[in-house]
Amino acid sequence: MSKNYHKDGKWIEKPYETVILICICGGKYIKTRVDQKRCLRCLGKVK
């Protein structure tokens, strides 16, 4: 767990680490959907 300092002077514990993934186009993204394998820019191109 990591701790971040908040503006009001209190520590906030984050129970998880944010995972940054690499898309097939080379861009970075945070997985926001189930079974997501591309960045949002590439998802918008697919029809």
Number of C-alpha atoms within 10 A of each C-alpha: 7 10 11 10 10 9 7 6 7 10 12 11 11 11 9 8 8 9 8 10 15 14 17 11 10 10 13 14 16 15 17 9 8 6 7 12 15 20 20 17 12 13 11 9 7 6 4
